[in-house]
Amino acid sequence: MSDLPQDVSSEGFKQGVARALADAELQRALLNVKRGFIVKRAAARAKLPEFDQLRDEARAIKDHTLAHLDLYLEAYERKVIESGGQVHFAPSAADARDIVLGLCQDAGARLVTKGKSMVSEEIGLDAHLEAAGIEVAETDLGDHILQIRGDRPSHIIAPVIHLNKEEIAEDFARAHGELPRGRPLDTVQALVTEARAVLRQKFLKADVGITGANLLIAETGSSVIVTNEGNGDLTETLPRMHIVVASIEKMVPTLEDACTILRLLARSGTGQEITTYTTFATGPARDGDPDGPRQYHVVLLDNGRSELLGGDFRDMLRCIRCGACLNHCPVYGTIGGHAYGSVYPGPMGAVLTPALVGIGRARDLPNASSFCGRCEEVCPMAIPLPALMRKWRERDFAQGGPPLGQRLALKLWAFAAKRPRLYHALTGALVPLAARLAGGKGRFRSLPFAHAWTETRDLPAPEGKTFHALYRHKPRSGTP
Amino acid sequence: MKASGQARATVLSRIRAALRLTGKQDGAREAAVEDRLNRHPRGTIPARALAGQEALLELLQTMLASQGAEVTLAATPEDALRAIAGGLRAHDIPPILRVGTDPVLEALPWETRPSLERRFGPAEPEDRAALSRAQMAAAETGTLFLVSGADNPTTLNFLPETHIVLICAGDVAGSYEEAFDRLRAIYGESTLPRTVNLISGPSRTADIEQTIVRGAHGPKRLHVVILG
């Protein structure tokens, strides 16, 4: 198990869902996400005839890598050291936090800039550094907005999808205090221009830059980041130390393997053919380089990944965090990311979060699915998400997770279903009764024990005979 | 140091336990890994990346333009310099360029444009325009490869508002894999310089209300000049 600063809980989930459904602004924003990303991904796939073939190859690359992960990690480490960098293994989130803090303190860091990194959120890195008196500046525009709001991301690639520009303007007016009051912040352009200027100062003053990694490449000892803004690049180029925090399953063997996966990543997540910037970092600045960091450190995080490797959920380790499953999920598309209460929301979060915090706390996530299967269909790494969610539900049931009422109802139904004669006797009596209770109208407009359902829709009522009864008395004419 | 050695051993042994290794397959496993690393086999290359050179140049331009870059064709080095100077003038940018020691850029006929000033070295915060050379490109998505070093310092790609990139037509490959092979030919196998930037347009963000805005943190303008 991992230690994770998450507030995943059943109570939290139910409250989060209720809040999300009642939030008209959020509903409007989610509709835009759905339309935008879904349409764009389909268009991108249509423009690349080799898409499905590449998907098969990407899956094979990851499966091969995972089956040899120990060896690829060792090869990777050798290459990083050869290029002048250092590798630090972190078995747990706490280990990773301490390693990064130690490196920052060794560097005498007072200000750290950060590129977008889900893993750094997973381990609660920012709070740990700030508690030690180090200022942390998130540089991805969405993350910067979240930071000044004290808010959490609601989507892994579009983190402030839940906010409109008026709210963001208020945040900027409040947080960028050194700028003149009453300045115009009424357009998206004005907000971006201001953020650029404010964060430029951070980029230039930072002592240490921390990024995540979309990929680690064993062949060359490289880390790869993809951005559209260029913030990751300014983060990893300007300060004197560059720290990469990446979980171990980000590994791929070669540059060619990276190419295959990169062809799928942006197309699946945002529908772009490629992100504006795809950057390969290898070691620190070399002798004669006029810019670049003098030190390069990679923190390799386990935090539950090795456990996943050995169990039923290994396929989840193929995830490249593209966001396609979130974009296509009808549940995510209705409640947004905050309701999940986890760094990782949506279908991929429904599988990964229980692995990190335990199914007991996270049971609502894999249960919040109708198994429509869209996530698996669009996943570029062919991860069988519904099947994995079902496995979690089985584990949850075996541990007595579902509420007593649910378990009892299922047990009663199972008791009858395993005894056909009892089952037929019961349905033979109940079906005509239910039909009569519906008053011959064919539907129930309200039911005392199904209030949540019948509040907004009618429940169809039986017509009066069971299927077996109807079939027994069916006229034997020539109709097959 | 002892603690870090232990951490390393812990993670690796957890992985080996998870993979249920018995030691019997060790030789085969190591051979498989070494083979893949040495041969680095290619996967499927998109058909669009396998076209002839003219089609690839066409594709590079189309992709870059659709991704927000300005693209100019220059038949000669004089034309290239004219396009560069013209681009600055058109956007009211003073004729000052931050540049590295790239020999191809050095060989442009600067003496024909004495008003164009070059400042050498890494980018400074006040620089408004920088000129780099892309040593290779992958036409498949309009992607330029810029490599760190004194020839083309990385900060030139990100600090100034305007980034001008020169690429020689002969250096335009079709696929990423082809571009990386050219990189290997220059810099060696199984190694890369500090930074390789694959750049496919000017900086942008859509974080706020899914509205696309240029110049989020990197350059607002990317001007690509294809020479030859």
Chai-1 contact restraints between the chains, C-beta under 6 A:
chainA,res_idxA,chainB,res_idxB,connection_type,confidence,min_distance_angstrom,max_distance_angstrom,comment,restraint_id
A,N32,B,Q210,contact,1.0,0.0,6.0,A-B,restraint_1
A,G36,B,Q210,contact,1.0,0.0,6.0,A-B,restraint_2
A,E50,B,T44,contact,1.0,0.0,6.0,A-B,restraint_3
A,E50,B,P46,contact,1.0,0.0,6.0,A-B,restraint_4
A,Q53,B,T44,contact,1.0,0.0,6.0,A-B,restraint_5
A,L54,B,T44,contact,1.0,0.0,6.0,A-B,restraint_6
A,E57,B,G43,contact,1.0,0.0,6.0,A-B,restraint_7
A,H68,B,R29,contact,1.0,0.0,6.0,A-B,restraint_8
A,H68,B,V33,contact,1.0,0.0,6.0,A-B,restraint_9
A,L69,B,I15,contact,1.0,0.0,6.0,A-B,restraint_10
A,D70,B,L12,contact,1.0,0.0,6.0,A-B,restraint_11
A,D70,B,I15,contact,1.0,0.0,6.0,A-B,restraint_12
A,D70,B,R16,contact,1.0,0.0,6.0,A-B,restraint_13
A,L71,B,V33,contact,1.0,0.0,6.0,A-B,restraint_14
A,F89,B,A7,contact,1.0,0.0,6.0,A-B,restraint_15
A,F89,B,R8,contact,1.0,0.0,6.0,A-B,restraint_16
A,F89,B,V11,contact,1.0,0.0,6.0,A-B,restraint_17
A,P91,B,A7,contact,1.0,0.0,6.0,A-B,restraint_18
A,P91,B,T10,contact,1.0,0.0,6.0,A-B,restraint_19
A,P91,B,V11,contact,1.0,0.0,6.0,A-B,restraint_20
A,L141,B,T205,contact,1.0,0.0,6.0,A-B,restraint_21
A,L141,B,D207,contact,1.0,0.0,6.0,A-B,restraint_22
A,L141,B,A216,contact,1.0,0.0,6.0,A-B,restraint_23
A,G142,B,D207,contact,1.0,0.0,6.0,A-B,restraint_24
A,V160,B,D207,contact,1.0,0.0,6.0,A-B,restraint_25
A,K165,B,I208,contact,1.0,0.0,6.0,A-B,restraint_26
A,K165,B,E209,contact,1.0,0.0,6.0,A-B,restraint_27
A,V188,B,I208,contact,1.0,0.0,6.0,A-B,restraint_28
A,V188,B,T211,contact,1.0,0.0,6.0,A-B,restraint_29
A,V188,B,V213,contact,1.0,0.0,6.0,A-B,restraint_30
A,Q189,B,V213,contact,1.0,0.0,6.0,A-B,restraint_31
A,L191,B,I208,contact,1.0,0.0,6.0,A-B,restraint_32
A,V192,B,V213,contact,1.0,0.0,6.0,A-B,restraint_33
A,R196,B,H217,contact,1.0,0.0,6.0,A-B,restraint_34
A,L204,B,P125,contact,1.0,0.0,6.0,A-B,restraint_35
A,E219,B,L37,contact,1.0,0.0,6.0,A-B,restraint_36
A,E219,B,S190,contact,1.0,0.0,6.0,A-B,restraint_37
A,T220,B,S190,contact,1.0,0.0,6.0,A-B,restraint_38
A,T220,B,T191,contact,1.0,0.0,6.0,A-B,restraint_39
A,T220,B,L192,contact,1.0,0.0,6.0,A-B,restraint_40
A,S222,B,L192,contact,1.0,0.0,6.0,A-B,restraint_41
A,N228,B,R204,contact,1.0,0.0,6.0,A-B,restraint_42
A,E229,B,S203,contact,1.0,0.0,6.0,A-B,restraint_43
A,E229,B,T205,contact,1.0,0.0,6.0,A-B,restraint_44
A,E229,B,A216,contact,1.0,0.0,6.0,A-B,restraint_45
A,E229,B,H217,contact,1.0,0.0,6.0,A-B,restraint_46
A,G230,B,F158,contact,1.0,0.0,6.0,A-B,restraint_47
A,G230,B,S203,contact,1.0,0.0,6.0,A-B,restraint_48
A,G230,B,H217,contact,1.0,0.0,6.0,A-B,restraint_49
A,G230,B,G218,contact,1.0,0.0,6.0,A-B,restraint_50
A,N231,B,H217,contact,1.0,0.0,6.0,A-B,restraint_51
A,D233,B,F158,contact,1.0,0.0,6.0,A-B,restraint_52
A,L234,B,F158,contact,1.0,0.0,6.0,A-B,restraint_53
A,L234,B,H217,contact,1.0,0.0,6.0,A-B,restraint_54
A,T237,B,T154,contact,1.0,0.0,6.0,A-B,restraint_55
A,P253,B,R36,contact,1.0,0.0,6.0,A-B,restraint_56
A,T254,B,H40,contact,1.0,0.0,6.0,A-B,restraint_57
A,L255,B,F180,contact,1.0,0.0,6.0,A-B,restraint_58
A,E256,B,H40,contact,1.0,0.0,6.0,A-B,restraint_59
A,E256,B,R42,contact,1.0,0.0,6.0,A-B,restraint_60
A,E256,B,E177,contact,1.0,0.0,6.0,A-B,restraint_61
A,C259,B,Y176,contact,1.0,0.0,6.0,A-B,restraint_62
A,C259,B,E177,contact,1.0,0.0,6.0,A-B,restraint_63
A,T260,B,G43,contact,1.0,0.0,6.0,A-B,restraint_64
A,E273,B,T141,contact,1.0,0.0,6.0,A-B,restraint_65
A,I274,B,T141,contact,1.0,0.0,6.0,A-B,restraint_66
A,I274,B,S200,contact,1.0,0.0,6.0,A-B,restraint_67
A,T276,B,S200,contact,1.0,0.0,6.0,A-B,restraint_68
A,T276,B,G201,contact,1.0,0.0,6.0,A-B,restraint_69
A,T276,B,R204,contact,1.0,0.0,6.0,A-B,restraint_70
A,T278,B,L198,contact,1.0,0.0,6.0,A-B,restraint_71
A,T279,B,N197,contact,1.0,0.0,6.0,A-B,restraint_72
A,F280,B,L192,contact,1.0,0.0,6.0,A-B,restraint_73
A,F280,B,V196,contact,1.0,0.0,6.0,A-B,restraint_74
A,A281,B,T195,contact,1.0,0.0,6.0,A-B,restraint_75
A,T282,B,L192,contact,1.0,0.0,6.0,A-B,restraint_76
A,A285,B,R194,contact,1.0,0.0,6.0,A-B,restraint_77
A,R286,B,R194,contact,1.0,0.0,6.0,A-B,restraint_78
A,G288,B,A150,contact,1.0,0.0,6.0,A-B,restraint_79
A,D289,B,S148,contact,1.0,0.0,6.0,A-B,restraint_80
A,D289,B,G149,contact,1.0,0.0,6.0,A-B,restraint_81
A,D289,B,R194,contact,1.0,0.0,6.0,A-B,restraint_82
A,P290,B,G121,contact,1.0,0.0,6.0,A-B,restraint_83
A,P290,B,P122,contact,1.0,0.0,6.0,A-B,restraint_84
A,P290,B,A150,contact,1.0,0.0,6.0,A-B,restraint_85
A,P290,B,P153,contact,1.0,0.0,6.0,A-B,restraint_86
A,D291,B,P122,contact,1.0,0.0,6.0,A-B,restraint_87
A,D291,B,P153,contact,1.0,0.0,6.0,A-B,restraint_88
A,D291,B,T154,contact,1.0,0.0,6.0,A-B,restraint_89
A,D291,B,T155,contact,1.0,0.0,6.0,A-B,restraint_90
A,G292,B,S148,contact,1.0,0.0,6.0,A-B,restraint_91
A,G292,B,R194,contact,1.0,0.0,6.0,A-B,restraint_92
A,D302,B,V11,contact,1.0,0.0,6.0,A-B,restraint_93
A,S306,B,R14,contact,1.0,0.0,6.0,A-B,restraint_94
A,S306,B,I15,contact,1.0,0.0,6.0,A-B,restraint_95
A,S306,B,A18,contact,1.0,0.0,6.0,A-B,restraint_96
A,L309,B,A18,contact,1.0,0.0,6.0,A-B,restraint_97
A,G310,B,A18,contact,1.0,0.0,6.0,A-B,restraint_98
